[in-house]
């Protein structure tokens, strides 16, 4: 089956799950199809799918990620001992685990085609990820506390695992509590990764962006907490600081020089 055939199959399947899409025509334009499919992934509730759907979805998503280009962290220059800096789409990074900046519901972003990292990771990992997160939250029976972390398989991403952590939201002004909670996110992810034998981990810029944590202070806490953890525990875990915006790249370059 061609990539277009897979995409149209997935669109038809997901539209058939939702009554309001009955009779709606699939656009012929490739870009419009991709937007529609992503939106359908985003709004889909964590429910069962057929084995055929998973087989076609997995082949489609893996091909899409391959076309975007996969970066192996081992190809990156080491900035400091065990520390790396990389600007790019974290969903295309091959390493032990990537960190997702999740919300307290832990089910991914439901906003169609939103540009947040949570949306991107859930989209290209596949529908299995939301189902896994749903099962974790059903067993937990309460929202995920800020500063903690959970781990899941990465499914169709090139990494092995995804670490989901809820960063602090800065509403009116930065406080020491916010700073302590952000540091806890990094420590929780590092400890959980090592419990699962992960030897390399990529951190996104947790809590910056829509959570409004100041970029520079967030980076300072990230670098300090990672270095402190490694010094205190003697850990040899490789840490990649992943950035997307140019401003964060400049900040991390300065902090790691």
C-alpha positions as CSV (number, residue, x, y, z in Angstrom):
1,X,0.0,0.0,0.0
2,X,1.3,3.5,-0.9
3,X,1.7,6.2,1.7
4,X,-1.3,8.0,0.2
5,X,-3.3,4.8,0.4
6,X,-2.4,4.3,4.1
7,X,-3.3,7.9,4.9
8,X,-6.7,7.7,3.2
9,X,-7.4,4.4,4.9
10,X,-6.6,5.9,8.3
11,X,-8.7,9.0,7.6
12,X,-11.7,6.9,6.5
13,X,-11.4,4.7,9.6
14,X,-11.2,7.6,12.0
15,X,-14.0,9.5,10.3
16,X,-16.2,6.4,10.5
17,X,-15.7,6.4,14.3
18,X,-17.3,9.9,14.5
19,X,-20.9,10.3,13.3
20,X,-20.5,13.9,12.3
21,X,-18.0,13.0,9.5
22,X,-20.4,10.6,7.7
23,X,-20.6,11.7,4.0
24,X,-17.6,14.1,4.3
25,X,-15.2,13.8,1.3
26,X,-11.5,13.3,1.9
27,X,-9.5,16.2,0.3
28,X,-7.3,15.3,-2.6
29,X,-4.5,17.6,-1.7
30,X,-1.7,15.8,0.3
31,X,-1.1,18.7,2.7
32,X,-4.8,19.0,3.5
33,X,-5.0,15.2,4.0
34,X,-2.1,15.3,6.5
35,X,-3.8,18.1,8.4
36,X,-7.1,16.3,8.6
37,X,-5.4,13.0,9.7
38,X,-3.5,14.8,12.4
39,X,-6.6,16.5,13.6
40,X,-8.5,13.2,13.7
41,X,-5.6,11.6,15.7
42,X,-5.7,14.6,18.1
43,X,-9.4,14.5,19.0
44,X,-9.7,10.7,19.2
45,X,-10.5,9.3,22.6
46,X,-8.4,6.4,24.0
47,X,-10.4,3.5,22.7
48,X,-9.6,0.2,21.0
49,X,-8.7,-0.2,17.3
50,X,-8.3,-3.1,15.0
51,X,-5.0,-4.9,14.4
52,X,-5.3,-3.9,10.7
53,X,-5.6,-0.2,11.7
54,X,-2.5,-0.5,13.9
55,X,-0.5,-2.2,11.2
56,X,-1.3,0.5,8.6
57,X,-0.9,3.3,11.1
58,X,2.5,2.1,12.2
59,X,3.8,1.7,8.7
60,X,2.4,5.2,7.8
61,X,3.9,7.0,10.9
62,X,7.3,5.3,10.6
63,X,7.5,6.3,7.0
64,X,6.5,9.9,7.7
65,X,9.2,10.2,10.4
66,X,11.8,8.6,8.1
67,X,11.0,11.2,5.5
68,X,11.4,14.0,8.0
69,X,14.8,12.6,8.8
70,X,16.0,10.8,12.0
71,X,18.9,12.2,14.0
72,X,20.9,9.7,16.1
73,X,22.1,11.5,19.2
74,X,25.4,9.6,18.8
75,X,26.1,11.7,15.8
76,X,25.9,14.9,17.8
77,X,29.1,16.6,19.3
78,X,29.5,16.3,23.0
79,X,29.4,19.8,24.5
80,X,30.5,18.8,27.9
81,X,31.0,15.3,29.5
82,X,27.8,13.3,28.7
83,X,26.0,16.5,27.7
84,X,24.7,17.4,24.2
85,X,22.7,20.2,22.7
86,X,20.4,19.8,19.7
87,X,17.9,22.0,17.9
88,X,15.2,20.1,16.1
89,X,12.0,18.1,16.3
90,X,12.3,15.9,19.3
91,X,10.0,13.3,17.7
92,X,12.7,12.5,15.2
93,X,15.5,12.0,17.7
94,X,16.9,8.5,18.2
95,X,18.0,8.0,21.8
96,X,16.9,6.0,24.8
97,X,14.1,8.3,25.9
98,X,12.6,11.7,25.1
99,X,10.8,13.9,27.6
100,X,7.2,15.1,26.9
101,X,6.0,18.2,28.5
102,X,2.6,16.8,29.5
103,X,-0.5,18.3,31.2
104,X,-1.9,16.9,34.4
105,X,-4.5,14.8,32.6
106,X,-1.6,13.0,30.8
107,X,-3.7,12.1,27.8
108,X,-1.9,14.3,25.2
109,X,-3.2,17.5,23.5
110,X,-6.7,17.3,22.1
111,X,-6.5,20.6,20.2
112,X,-6.5,19.7,16.4
113,X,-3.1,20.5,14.9
114,X,-1.8,22.4,17.9
115,X,1.9,23.0,17.7
116,X,2.8,22.0,21.2
117,X,5.3,19.2,21.9
118,X,2.6,17.1,23.6
119,X,0.5,17.2,20.4
120,X,3.5,16.3,18.2
121,X,4.7,13.4,20.3
122,X,1.2,11.8,20.6
123,X,0.5,12.3,16.9
124,X,3.6,10.6,15.6
125,X,3.8,7.9,18.3
126,X,0.4,6.7,17.4
127,X,-3.0,6.0,19.0
128,X,-1.4,3.4,21.3
129,X,0.2,6.1,23.4
130,X,-3.0,7.8,24.5
131,X,-4.4,4.4,25.4
132,X,-1.4,3.6,27.5
133,X,-1.6,7.0,29.2
134,X,-5.3,6.5,29.8
135,X,-4.7,3.1,31.5
136,X,-2.0,4.7,33.7
137,X,-4.3,7.4,34.8
138,X,-7.2,5.0,35.4
139,X,-5.1,3.0,37.8
140,X,-3.7,6.2,39.4
141,X,-7.2,7.7,39.9
142,X,-6.0,11.2,40.2
143,X,-4.3,13.8,38.0
144,X,-0.5,13.7,37.6
145,X,1.2,15.9,40.2
146,X,3.5,18.6,39.0
147,X,7.2,17.6,39.2
148,X,6.7,13.9,38.8
149,X,7.0,11.6,35.8
150,X,5.6,8.5,34.1
151,X,7.2,6.3,31.4
152,X,5.6,4.6,28.3
153,X,6.9,2.9,25.2
154,X,7.6,5.3,22.3
155,X,5.8,3.1,19.7
156,X,6.4,4.7,16.3
157,X,9.0,7.2,17.4
158,X,12.7,6.4,16.9
159,X,13.4,6.6,20.6
160,X,12.7,3.6,23.0
161,X,10.7,5.4,25.7
162,X,8.7,8.6,26.4
163,X,8.9,10.2,29.8
164,X,5.9,12.3,30.6
165,X,6.3,15.1,33.1
166,X,4.1,17.9,34.2
167,X,5.9,21.2,34.6
168,X,4.8,24.1,36.7
169,X,2.5,26.8,35.2
170,X,3.7,30.4,35.9
171,X,0.5,32.4,36.0
172,X,1.4,35.7,37.8
173,X,5.0,35.6,38.6
174,X,7.9,33.2,39.1
175,X,8.4,31.8,42.6
176,X,10.8,29.5,44.4
177,X,8.0,26.9,44.4
178,X,7.9,27.0,40.6
179,X,11.7,26.6,40.4
180,X,11.7,23.7,42.8
181,X,8.9,21.9,40.9
182,X,10.8,22.4,37.6
183,X,13.9,20.9,39.1
184,X,11.8,18.0,40.4
185,X,10.7,17.3,36.8
186,X,14.3,16.8,35.7
187,X,15.2,14.7,38.7
188,X,12.1,12.6,38.4
189,X,12.7,11.9,34.7
190,X,16.4,11.0,35.2
191,X,15.7,8.6,38.1
192,X,12.8,7.0,36.2
193,X,14.8,6.6,33.1
194,X,17.6,4.9,34.9
195,X,15.2,2.6,36.7
196,X,14.3,1.3,33.2
197,X,17.8,1.0,32.0
198,X,17.8,4.0,29.8
199,X,21.3,5.3,29.0
200,X,20.4,8.5,27.0
201,X,17.6,11.0,27.5
202,X,16.5,14.1,25.6
203,X,14.9,16.9,27.6
204,X,12.7,19.5,25.9
205,X,12.4,23.0,27.4
206,X,9.9,22.0,30.1
207,X,7.3,24.6,31.2
208,X,8.5,27.3,28.7
209,X,6.0,28.4,26.0
210,X,2.4,28.2,27.0
211,X,3.3,27.4,30.7
212,X,5.1,30.7,30.7
213,X,8.2,29.8,32.7
214,X,11.0,32.3,31.8
215,X,13.3,30.7,29.2
216,X,16.6,31.7,30.7
217,X,15.8,30.7,34.2
218,X,14.3,27.4,33.0
219,X,17.5,26.6,31.2
220,X,19.6,27.5,34.2
221,X,17.6,25.1,36.4
222,X,17.7,22.4,33.7
223,X,21.5,22.5,33.4
224,X,22.2,22.8,37.1
225,X,19.8,20.0,38.1
226,X,21.1,17.6,35.5
227,X,24.7,18.2,36.5
228,X,23.9,18.0,40.2
229,X,22.0,14.7,39.7
230,X,24.9,13.2,37.8
231,X,27.5,14.4,40.3
232,X,25.4,13.1,43.3
233,X,24.5,9.7,41.8
234,X,27.6,9.1,39.7
235,X,25.2,8.5,36.8
236,X,26.7,8.0,33.3
237,X,23.4,8.8,31.5
238,X,23.8,10.8,28.4
239,X,21.7,14.0,28.4
240,X,20.6,15.8,25.3
241,X,19.1,19.3,25.8
242,X,16.6,19.6,22.9
243,X,15.6,23.1,21.8
244,X,13.3,24.3,19.1
245,X,13.5,28.1,19.2
246,X,16.6,30.1,18.4
247,X,16.4,31.9,21.7
248,X,16.7,28.7,23.6
249,X,19.6,27.5,21.5
250,X,21.5,30.7,22.3
251,X,20.7,30.4,26.0
252,X,21.9,26.8,26.3
253,X,25.0,27.5,24.2
254,X,26.0,30.2,26.7
255,X,25.3,28.0,29.7
256,X,27.2,25.0,28.3
257,X,30.2,26.8,26.9
